[in-house]
Amino acid sequence: MTTSTVARPDIAAARAVVEEADELASLLAALAAAPAAARDRVRAAFGDSREEKVLARLDTVDVAALRDVTRERLRLGALADAGVRTVGEVARLGRAGLERVPDVGPQTATHLLAAAEQVARAVRESLRFRIDLTPRDPVATALVQALHTLDQADAAVARYGDQVRSALAEHERVHDDARVVASGPRRLLAWGERRRRAFAAVATLAGVAERARATGLVEDARRVTGLLAEPVGPYDAWAGFRRRSAAYYALLDGVAPTGRDVAAAEGHLPAELVDRVQTQALDETLLRVSLRGYQAFGARFALAQRRVVLGDEMGLGKTVQAIAVVAHLLARGATHALVVCPASVLENWVRELRAHADLPVHAVHGEDRDEAAEAWCATGGVAVVTFAVLRRAGTGAFATAGSAGPAVLVVDEAHYVKNPLAKRSVAVATLAGTTEHVLLLTGTPMENRVEEFRTLLGYLQPDLAARLDAAHGAAGPDAFRHAVAPAYLRRNAEDVLEELPELVQVDEWERLGAVDGAAYREAVEAGSFMAMRRAAFAVEHPEDSAKLRRLVELAREAAENGRKVVVFSYFRDVVDVVARALGDLALAPLTGSVPARTRQTIVDDFTAAETPRVLVSQIDVGGVGLNLQAASVVILCEPQTKPTTEAQAVARAHRMGQVETVQVHRLLTVDSVDEHLVRLLGTKARLFDAYARRSALAEEVAGAVDVSEASLARAVVDAERARLFVDPAVTSVKDAVVED
């Protein structure tokens, strides 16, 4: 019913409007309360799951341990005679079960249970909770379902919160007036101003209901409140967890005592500094992503200390933490933010900013860089610029934005400016000197690089840098971190991701340059799908390949962090190019020409190597049948035509027995065959499902997402030819028409 039809409704029409408004108000009130109700469900499900894990741990504790935790004389011999061997069995028997054991009376049963509870309490306090991938376990499934409901409820309230509050306020304000003309006797008695107010109230309620339907609020409210009555099915719940496990853990950390190592999450900073950071506000209204606890702490640290180095190990989300800092400052009134990074990660920054925050983003790079810089200066938002562009344009081009220049400067891969005499270092130092908030990001550990770190620190806090000398590094990491605590925060994956092994996937988007771009155009002109896929590596010199430069950066950073790397490509020539570029860091490559016995020897050498090494392999060779769990970083040189191929390769490292977070980096190029494959195959969304499921489920996923390579190749080649050589109106992959 539209607003125009209720200007002067009859009694029946007015009554229908009021009844619909009452139902809507009830539904919206339920939606507003849904996050709290969902959190209660999560707490209850977490308690059940935790107790199950506690009992499993108690099953490994010998019953004799009960004697050590109580002064009472316990008749443990009677338990042994009855076959009760563990503390877990005592807890499961309970009072009634224990009293059925010969020679165990009520008093002994009480003492046994009290002692078992003391052991259980100690286990509970030390338990580092993790959601195991056990779809057949009803207790774990109930927790994942509850987290799914909370995730959906939080998202709906974040999306519609203002509209819900406005609608409920309007309903309360006009409801009583509207009832006047919805009742025959009351309408007869209402005249003049009261009657006009009543009709206006009906029109208001009709408008509220119409807007709620038009915006999708009604539909989403019914869906979310329905989840409280009947949660999503187990299969879908686990699929969601596999795809978004980090987000689910972030939700769980905010609701339940998961036993995270708080000191590690806080970078083992001094207590007084932790207190200062914890009281720092963090405005997340412009964020589209849930922060893990340690990520929120990192953002608060940067805000509280203003000029810092964030040195978290790669894979922990330094980019997201920096985005949170930028989003906070712009939400609180700042107008301009600047990100400086290597060209190899510029595209990543643009995509991450647009995906994770509601902020205007300007890529100051390429032919349109001058226009982008002018737009940023004039309208504000976040400018992303390379070191080279900053150096050539001069800091003045960016220091004058807004009334006082950028509010925050973020410098990624900060080790690029470790040489204070380099022109890019001078440019960054100059800009940092006039910017209030400066955040330097590096995944390279600084503890054994005192001179390099002192240079970076000099851009931020010169007085602190002056007090730092080589002795601090020689005294060990703890002494070093204490000395530089006001300006340096570093966390390792094993310290803060206690639900290990987790899988972290990062899409590394690059832009083809002159040489690799020319090779790609030649491949498209020749109509060769395979040549298009490997064109990014068809160079004589590594510096001419955007993908190869990024691959070497990732491999070296992993080595700095003590991590072994496995690199996969479908193509033999790409494997050879990568192995040459990595030099001594790489072992002999695994290719189809290597005999099976020799392959295992190479893998054994890789596993046994005391120093971090890189194993480069054809994906059809190393991706199946070999155990590569010594590697905790996987680099995929190109997207595969079958997502299950990627899944099987990743599963060589991310498998039972893996104790480290597995980081998967997919090298991709913008406006190329890679972008077509990512979009058509949906690999990012399906990859987690494909490798995480087992047995029959894996087969179902393979059938669902693998497609005909021949038809896909024809479609992509035709689309790229049209974009590059035929249709001038097609300027990007997004414009190219590809038949799915």
RAUR-V116822 format. One line per field, one symbol per residue. ss: DSSP state (h for helix, s for strand, l for the rest). burial: I if it has 24 or more other C-alpha atoms within 12 Angstrom, else O. Layout:
ss->???
burial->???
//
This chain:
ss->llhhhhllllhhhhhhhhhhhhhhhhhhhhhhhhhhhhhhhhhhhhhhhhhhhhhhhhlllshhhhhhhllllllhhhhhhllllshhhhhhhhhhhhhllllllhhhhhhhhhhhhhhhhhhhhhlllllllllllhhhhhhhhhhhhhhhhhhhhhhhhhhhhhhhhhhhhhhhhhhhlllhhhhhhllhhhhhhhhhhhhhhhhhhhhhhhllhhhhhhhhhhhhhllllhhhhhhhhhhlhhhhhhhhhllllllllhhhhlllllhhhhhhhhllllllllslllllhhhhhhhhhhhhhlsssslllllllhhhhhhhhhhhhhhllllsssssslhhhhhhhhhhhhhhslllsssslhhhhhhhhhhhhhhlsssssshhhhhhhllhhhhllllllllssssllhhhhlllllhhhhhhhhhhhlllsssssllllllllhhhhhhhhhhhlhhhhhlllhhhhhllhhhhhhhllllsslllhhhhllllllsssssssslllhhhhhhhhhhhhhllhhhhhhhhhllllhhhlhhhhhhhhhhhhhhhlllssssssllhhhhhhhhhhhhhhslllslllllhhhhhhhhhhhhhlllllssssshhhhllllllllssssssllllllhhhhhhhhhllllllllllsssssssslllhhhhhhhhhlhhhhhhhhhhllhhhhhhhhhhhlllhhhhhhhhhhhhhhhhhhllllllhhhlllll
burial->IOIOOIIIIOIOIIIIIIIIIIOIIOIIIIIIIIIIIIIOIIIIIIIOIIIIIIIOIIIOIOIIIIIOIOOOOIIIOIIOOOOIIIIIIIIIIIIOOIIOIOOIOOOIIIIIIIIIIIIIOOIIOOIIIIIIIIIOOOIIIIIIIIIIIIIIIIIIIIOIIOIIOOIIOIIIOIIIIIIIIIIOOOIOOOOOOOIOIIIIIIIIIIIIIIIIOOOOIIOIIIIIIOIIOOIIOIIOIIIIIIIIIIIIIIIIIIIIIIIIIIOIIIIIIOOOIIOOIIOOOIIIIIIIIIIIIIIIIIIIIIIIIIIIIIIIIIIIIIIIIIIIIIIIIIIOOIIIIIIIIIIIIIIIIIIIIIOIIIIIIIIIIOOOIOOIIOIIIOOIIIIIIIIIIIIOOOIOIIIIIIOOIIIIIIIIIIIIIIOIOOOIIIIIIIIIIIIIIIIIIIIIIIIIIIIIIIIIIIIIIOOIIOOIIOOIIOOOOOOIIIIIIIIIIIIIIIIIIIIIIIIIIIIIIIIIIOOIIOIIIIIIOOIIIIIIIIIIIIIOOIIIIIIIIIIIIIIIIIIIIIIIIIIIIIIIIIIIIIIIIIOOIIIIIIIOOOOOOOIOOIIOIIIOOOOIIIIIIIIIIIIIOIIIIIIIIIIIIIIIIIIIIIIIIIIIIIIOOIOIIIIIIIIIIIIIIIIIIIIIIIIIIIIIIIIIIOOOOIOOIIOOIIOOOOOIIOIIIIIIIIIIOOOOOOOOIOOIIIOO
//
